[in-house]
Every structure is written in structure tokens, then in C-alpha cells.
Amino acid sequence: MKVAGWVAAGTWPAVVEAMQRRPESDELVLVAVADSSEGVPTGPLTGLMGRGRRPSAVQAVDQLTRAAAEDLLAQAVAALGRPCEAQLRTGFTEREVTAAAAAIDLLIVARDGDRTRLGPRSLGRHTRFVIDHAPCTVAVVWPGESPGLDSIPAPPPDR
């Protein structure tokens, strides 16, 4: 079985831990995304960086984003401690993770929203998109300890 784990800031240790529990026969892939700077307002950055031959603000943002994603992926590979393929993708996070899922059997993601209670708000917008659009089975893990059932809101009074 080919299993991929989405490596994202703040939640990647939970994904790596879930992947460590996979059978040795599984082919493992770690996926990190250097998010596209397209649409990011960079006017203030251009002013801070000055004029002339310095890289444009967009290039600077892209370089920083890529470096952060490379570092995150390297940390995850080291923590996994097993042979794996490491994929660094560039583009819109939710689209790149979904595209990577086309070539795998199982995608492991971590909740990245409100982790204080159970429910749909425990998923961030990128994770929600991936879960809704991934063309494979998706396993969702809690980073840290999951909240208890008492965190579920009470039903409406008319029920």
C-alpha cells in the first residue's frame, strides 16, 4: 500500500507518528508544500526591500516559503526514521496535496483548526478541501490529545 503523510507546520509530528505505525511493507511518502505567493499582497515588502538589483518581494517570499517547507520536510523525514520518498511541491497547498493524493492509496492528515473541541471547526480550510476532494482514502489524526465527547455542543432545544 502506498501511504502519504501531509507535512504541515504545527501538525506534522502527529502525521509522522501515525506513519510510523504503518506496516513495514507500506511504501511511505511525505508531502510538503511551499505555498504559492500568487495573490499575496507584497507592496509593503517591496518598500522594505528597497529598489535596484535586489530580488523582487514576490521572489523573496517564494524563497522563504520554499526554505521553510524544505526544513519542515527534512525534520519529518528524520523523525520518521524509515525509508520514504520526500516530495516538496510548490503551488496552492490544498491543490498540491490533493494532486499528490492521486498517486496513493491512503493520505494521512492532521486536524489543524480548533483543537479544543470535537467538530468541523477542528479542520482548517486547506484540510477541509483535501478531505473533500482527495481521490483516495483519508485518515485524519489529532495532533496531541483529542478533546472529550463533552466538547460536542448540545443539540438544538427542539430535538
Backbone as CSV, one residue per row, in Angstrom:
resi,resn,N_x,N_y,N_z,CA_x,CA_y,CA_z,C_x,C_y,C_z
1,MET,0.849,-1.172,0.000,0.000,0.000,0.000,0.895,1.236,0.000
2,LYS,0.541,2.210,-0.796,1.285,3.467,-0.835,0.565,4.468,0.060
3,VAL,1.286,4.967,1.071,0.716,5.850,2.085,1.487,7.166,2.095
4,ALA,0.758,8.266,2.033,1.385,9.584,2.087,0.933,10.308,3.341
5,GLY,1.827,11.113,3.873,1.518,11.964,5.008,1.771,13.407,4.625
6,TRP,0.807,14.257,4.911,0.926,15.680,4.607,1.646,16.357,5.753
7,VAL,2.819,16.891,5.466,3.670,17.547,6.450,3.332,19.035,6.446
8,ALA,2.772,19.522,7.536,2.404,20.934,7.661,2.878,21.451,9.012
9,ALA,3.188,22.720,9.065,3.684,23.332,10.296,2.695,23.125,11.440
10,GLY,3.218,22.744,12.592,2.388,22.613,13.782,1.713,21.264,13.945
11,THR,1.527,20.516,12.860,0.800,19.250,12.960,1.591,18.055,12.446
12,TRP,2.744,18.293,11.824,3.469,17.195,11.196,3.896,16.090,12.164
13,PRO,4.228,16.370,13.434,4.617,15.255,14.299,3.513,14.199,14.451
14,ALA,2.266,14.620,14.484,1.163,13.657,14.605,1.055,12.794,13.337
15,VAL,1.292,13.395,12.193,1.259,12.650,10.931,2.406,11.642,10.891
16,VAL,3.596,12.073,11.271,4.754,11.178,11.281,4.524,10.026,12.246
17,GLU,3.968,10.322,13.406,3.681,9.262,14.387,2.709,8.236,13.814
18,ALA,1.685,8.690,13.125,0.722,7.765,12.501,1.398,6.935,11.408
19,MET,2.307,7.544,10.679,3.010,6.810,9.616,3.987,5.788,10.193
20,GLN,4.554,6.065,11.352,5.468,5.116,11.988,4.749,3.826,12.371
21,ARG,3.454,3.891,12.577,2.669,2.715,12.952,2.241,1.887,11.738
22,ARG,2.525,2.354,10.536,2.162,1.614,9.324,3.074,0.393,9.183
23,PRO,2.571,-0.669,8.549,3.402,-1.862,8.345,4.651,-1.543,7.522
24,GLU,5.709,-2.301,7.765,6.975,-2.105,7.048,6.800,-2.289,5.543
25,SER,5.801,-3.054,5.140,5.587,-3.309,3.707,4.994,-2.101,2.974
26,ASP,4.467,-1.119,3.710,3.900,0.074,3.068,4.995,0.929,2.452
27,GLU,4.696,1.510,1.307,5.578,2.485,0.676,5.157,3.851,1.196
28,LEU,6.067,4.555,1.862,5.730,5.812,2.520,6.218,7.025,1.733
29,VAL,5.381,8.062,1.728,5.689,9.316,1.048,5.351,10.455,2.002
30,LEU,6.266,11.393,2.176,5.986,12.604,2.940,5.851,13.748,1.944
31,VAL,4.772,14.519,2.084,4.481,15.604,1.152,4.434,16.925,1.916
32,ALA,5.235,17.886,1.453,5.203,19.244,1.992,4.983,20.191,0.824
33,VAL,4.355,21.324,1.112,4.055,22.285,0.051,4.622,23.657,0.408
34,ALA,5.364,24.215,-0.546,5.785,25.614,-0.466,4.654,26.381,-1.135
35,ASP,3.814,27.004,-0.331,2.599,27.632,-0.839,2.918,28.757,-1.815
36,SER,2.114,28.859,-2.839,2.282,29.876,-3.864,2.065,31.265,-3.283
37,SER,2.885,32.211,-3.699,2.712,33.584,-3.240,1.756,34.355,-4.136
38,GLU,1.213,33.689,-5.148,0.279,34.365,-6.042,-0.901,34.897,-5.233
39,GLY,-1.198,36.136,-5.412,-2.306,36.750,-4.701,-1.926,37.343,-3.355
40,VAL,-0.680,37.129,-2.917,-0.233,37.688,-1.646,0.140,39.150,-1.869
41,PRO,-0.396,40.077,-1.073,-0.024,41.483,-1.245,1.434,41.699,-0.847
42,THR,2.235,42.154,-1.771,3.666,42.314,-1.490,4.126,43.761,-1.575
43,GLY,3.211,44.688,-1.753,3.591,46.097,-1.841,4.434,46.562,-0.672
44,PRO,4.015,46.299,0.577,4.824,46.725,1.720,6.213,46.089,1.728
45,LEU,6.307,44.815,1.290,7.604,44.163,1.255,8.535,44.817,0.247
46,THR,7.981,45.218,-0.890,8.799,45.865,-1.906,9.423,47.130,-1.336
47,GLY,8.658,47.892,-0.584,9.174,49.107,0.028,10.263,48.814,1.042
48,LEU,10.098,47.748,1.817,11.091,47.395,2.816,12.395,46.911,2.193
49,MET,12.290,46.236,1.060,13.474,45.655,0.442,14.234,46.662,-0.416
50,GLY,13.635,47.763,-0.707,14.324,48.782,-1.489,14.255,48.524,-2.976
51,ARG,14.898,49.401,-3.709,14.883,49.296,-5.164,16.215,48.783,-5.666
52,GLY,16.283,48.622,-6.946,17.555,48.251,-7.546,17.624,46.789,-7.880
53,ARG,18.769,46.188,-7.639,19.025,44.823,-8.099,18.656,43.754,-7.080
54,ARG,18.041,44.126,-6.008,17.610,43.132,-5.024,16.455,42.325,-5.599
55,PRO,16.277,41.083,-5.119,15.167,40.280,-5.647,13.835,40.958,-5.360
56,SER,12.901,40.716,-6.220,11.579,41.303,-6.002,10.972,40.719,-4.733
57,ALA,9.982,41.382,-4.212,9.322,40.921,-2.990,8.699,39.550,-3.189
58,VAL,8.121,39.325,-4.352,7.485,38.025,-4.617,8.533,36.922,-4.602
59,GLN,9.669,37.153,-5.242,10.734,36.148,-5.247,11.239,35.891,-3.836
60,ALA,11.360,36.934,-3.043,11.831,36.784,-1.670,10.851,35.955,-0.844
61,VAL,9.564,36.235,-0.990,8.547,35.466,-0.271,8.596,34.008,-0.712
62,ASP,8.701,33.767,-2.019,8.775,32.399,-2.536,9.996,31.658,-1.994
63,GLN,11.142,32.337,-1.932,12.369,31.715,-1.430,12.238,31.359,0.053
64,LEU,11.659,32.260,0.829,11.469,31.989,2.259,10.484,30.848,2.477
65,THR,9.416,30.848,1.712,8.408,29.792,1.836,9.001,28.444,1.468
66,ARG,9.752,28.402,0.389,10.386,27.149,-0.044,11.384,26.658,1.007
67,ALA,12.193,27.556,1.537,13.178,27.172,2.551,12.484,26.608,3.793
68,ALA,11.399,27.227,4.207,10.655,26.743,5.375,10.067,25.357,5.099
69,ALA,9.512,25.159,3.904,8.939,23.853,3.551,10.025,22.782,3.469
70,GLU,11.176,23.121,2.914,12.294,22.164,2.840,12.739,21.761,4.244
71,ASP,12.835,22.725,5.140,13.250,22.455,6.510,12.238,21.558,7.221
72,LEU,10.967,21.867,7.050,9.896,21.075,7.648,9.942,19.636,7.139
73,LEU,10.121,19.476,5.841,10.179,18.146,5.239,11.400,17.375,5.748
74,ALA,12.532,18.037,5.852,13.736,17.374,6.360,13.544,16.910,7.805
75,GLN,12.902,17.733,8.632,12.625,17.346,10.021,11.711,16.122,10.070
76,ALA,10.692,16.107,9.211,9.749,14.990,9.195,10.413,13.702,8.727
77,VAL,11.249,13.784,7.699,11.967,12.602,7.208,12.855,12.041,8.311
78,ALA,13.581,12.921,9.000,14.457,12.472,10.094,13.648,11.843,11.224
79,ALA,12.523,12.442,11.565,11.694,11.920,12.659,11.043,10.596,12.297
80,LEU,10.716,10.410,11.029,10.068,9.158,10.601,10.998,7.979,10.856
81,GLY,12.263,8.136,10.527,13.224,7.089,10.816,13.070,5.833,9.984
82,ARG,12.391,5.943,8.861,12.197,4.814,7.936,12.423,5.330,6.522
83,PRO,12.747,4.424,5.621,12.877,4.873,4.234,11.551,5.432,3.726
84,CYS,11.637,6.547,3.012,10.441,7.157,2.453,10.827,8.039,1.283
85,GLU,9.837,8.372,0.498,10.008,9.352,-0.562,9.604,10.699,0.016
86,ALA,10.377,11.724,-0.253,10.050,13.073,0.208,9.689,13.920,-1.003
87,GLN,8.482,14.489,-0.983,8.027,15.328,-2.089,7.856,16.755,-1.603
88,LEU,8.555,17.674,-2.234,8.348,19.088,-1.978,7.634,19.640,-3.192
89,ARG,6.423,20.095,-2.998,5.618,20.613,-4.094,5.458,22.118,-3.919
90,THR,5.234,22.812,-5.013,5.046,24.259,-4.982,3.735,24.608,-5.647
91,GLY,2.947,25.436,-4.983,1.657,25.857,-5.529,0.687,26.130,-4.401
92,PHE,-0.589,26.066,-4.716,-1.618,26.256,-3.700,-1.702,24.976,-2.873
93,THR,-1.538,25.115,-1.584,-1.411,23.963,-0.692,-2.480,22.919,-0.916
94,GLU,-3.741,23.317,-0.836,-4.825,22.334,-0.933,-4.842,21.632,-2.282
95,ARG,-4.496,22.334,-3.342,-4.476,21.741,-4.688,-3.303,20.772,-4.838
96,GLU,-2.154,21.144,-4.302,-0.969,20.293,-4.418,-1.124,19.003,-3.607
97,VAL,-1.660,19.100,-2.404,-1.861,17.894,-1.591,-2.884,16.984,-2.263
98,THR,-3.952,17.559,-2.788,-4.971,16.766,-3.487,-4.371,16.097,-4.717
99,ALA,-3.544,16.810,-5.461,-2.902,16.226,-6.649,-1.960,15.091,-6.253
100,ALA,-1.227,15.255,-5.159,-0.329,14.198,-4.686,-1.118,12.958,-4.291
101,ALA,-2.335,13.157,-3.797,-3.181,12.040,-3.352,-3.635,11.156,-4.503
102,ALA,-3.541,11.643,-5.720,-3.982,10.853,-6.879,-3.112,9.619,-7.091
103,ALA,-1.887,9.638,-6.591,-0.965,8.531,-6.829,-0.785,7.633,-5.608
104,ILE,-1.669,7.759,-4.615,-1.513,6.975,-3.387,-2.814,6.280,-3.005
105,ASP,-2.712,5.377,-2.033,-3.877,4.633,-1.548,-4.477,5.240,-0.277
106,LEU,-3.621,5.839,0.542,-4.065,6.395,1.825,-3.304,7.682,2.086
107,LEU,-4.031,8.726,2.457,-3.426,10.005,2.819,-3.695,10.254,4.299
108,ILE,-2.632,10.561,5.037,-2.767,10.870,6.457,-2.600,12.373,6.633
109,VAL,-3.594,13.010,7.246,-3.571,14.446,7.519,-3.873,14.651,9.000
110,ALA,-3.537,15.823,9.504,-3.812,16.146,10.908,-4.782,17.305,10.989
111,ARG,-5.590,17.283,12.010,-6.506,18.396,12.256,-5.691,19.644,12.551
112,ASP,-6.105,20.764,11.961,-5.314,21.986,12.094,-6.150,23.207,12.440
113,GLY,-7.358,22.975,12.882,-8.229,24.089,13.265,-8.337,24.177,14.777
114,ASP,-9.549,24.404,15.265,-9.821,24.499,16.699,-9.714,23.108,17.309
115,ARG,-8.671,22.878,18.080,-8.451,21.546,18.653,-8.962,21.429,20.076
116,THR,-9.753,22.413,20.520,-10.270,22.372,21.889,-11.580,21.605,21.990
117,ARG,-12.197,21.320,20.843,-13.461,20.571,20.878,-13.621,19.780,19.596
118,LEU,-14.428,18.759,19.681,-14.724,17.938,18.512,-15.630,18.711,17.562
119,GLY,-15.546,18.430,16.313,-16.452,19.056,15.358,-15.753,19.578,14.123
120,PRO,-16.535,20.105,13.198,-15.982,20.528,11.909,-14.988,21.678,11.996
121,ARG,-15.060,22.480,13.037,-14.121,23.603,13.141,-12.718,23.148,13.527
122,SER,-12.565,21.849,13.788,-11.229,21.326,14.088,-10.410,21.140,12.811
123,LEU,-11.018,21.440,11.674,-10.333,21.355,10.390,-10.143,22.747,9.812
124,GLY,-8.925,23.049,9.386,-8.657,24.303,8.700,-9.170,24.220,7.267
125,ARG,-9.153,25.341,6.557,-9.739,25.361,5.211,-8.983,24.485,4.224
126,HIS,-7.649,24.430,4.318,-6.891,23.580,3.401,-7.194,22.105,3.667
127,THR,-7.228,21.732,4.935,-7.501,20.344,5.291,-8.911,19.948,4.873
128,ARG,-9.866,20.827,5.070,-11.246,20.545,4.659,-11.299,20.294,3.147
129,PHE,-10.621,21.134,2.370,-10.599,20.970,0.914,-10.003,19.611,0.545
130,VAL,-8.878,19.263,1.163,-8.215,17.993,0.851,-9.124,16.818,1.186
131,ILE,-9.747,16.852,2.343,-10.642,15.753,2.734,-11.803,15.633,1.755
132,ASP,-12.347,16.752,1.335,-13.489,16.738,0.421,-13.119,16.331,-1.003
133,HIS,-11.856,16.538,-1.417,-11.502,16.333,-2.816,-10.466,15.249,-3.084
134,ALA,-9.831,14.709,-2.074,-8.790,13.698,-2.298,-9.385,12.455,-2.956
135,PRO,-8.726,11.947,-4.009,-9.226,10.769,-4.712,-8.750,9.456,-4.082
136,CYS,-8.526,9.461,-2.779,-8.085,8.266,-2.064,-8.696,8.295,-0.665
137,THR,-8.440,7.248,0.089,-8.877,7.209,1.477,-8.043,8.203,2.281
138,VAL,-8.709,8.934,3.186,-8.017,9.925,4.013,-8.199,9.557,5.483
139,ALA,-7.089,9.492,6.203,-7.122,9.273,7.649,-6.797,10.608,8.312
140,VAL,-7.635,11.013,9.266,-7.441,12.273,9.968,-7.018,11.973,11.396
141,VAL,-5.880,12.544,11.803,-5.366,12.299,13.152,-5.398,13.592,13.961
142,TRP,-5.480,13.439,15.278,-5.425,14.577,16.192,-3.975,14.828,16.559
143,PRO,-3.513,16.059,16.437,-2.196,16.381,16.991,-2.359,16.576,18.494
144,GLY,-1.722,15.768,19.261,-1.911,15.832,20.704,-3.113,15.009,21.119
145,GLU,-3.593,15.285,22.307,-4.728,14.528,22.834,-6.039,15.117,22.326
146,SER,-6.944,14.243,21.921,-8.228,14.730,21.405,-9.140,15.136,22.563
147,PRO,-10.004,16.124,22.313,-10.949,16.539,23.357,-11.970,15.430,23.629
148,GLY,-12.601,15.493,24.778,-13.601,14.503,25.137,-14.930,14.741,24.449
149,LEU,-15.808,13.767,24.552,-17.146,13.875,23.958,-17.956,15.017,24.548
150,ASP,-17.589,15.453,25.752,-18.308,16.569,26.364,-18.047,17.894,25.642
151,SER,-17.122,17.898,24.692,-16.854,19.126,23.927,-17.820,19.305,22.759
152,ILE,-18.638,18.298,22.501,-19.637,18.409,21.424,-20.754,19.331,21.910
153,PRO,-21.134,20.329,21.104,-22.213,21.228,21.521,-23.514,20.459,21.747
154,ALA,-24.340,20.964,22.639,-25.645,20.342,22.934,-26.538,20.434,21.689
155,PRO,-27.432,19.463,21.509,-28.336,19.533,20.366,-29.298,20.710,20.498
156,PRO,-29.879,21.135,19.383,-30.862,22.228,19.461,-32.004,21.851,20.404
157,PRO,-32.617,22.846,21.056,-33.663,22.555,22.057,-34.896,21.879,21.466
158,ASP,-35.167,22.019,20.190,-36.361,21.445,19.601,-36.205,19.973,19.248
159,ARG,-35.106,19.345,19.597,-34.894,17.920,19.281,-35.157,17.070,20.450
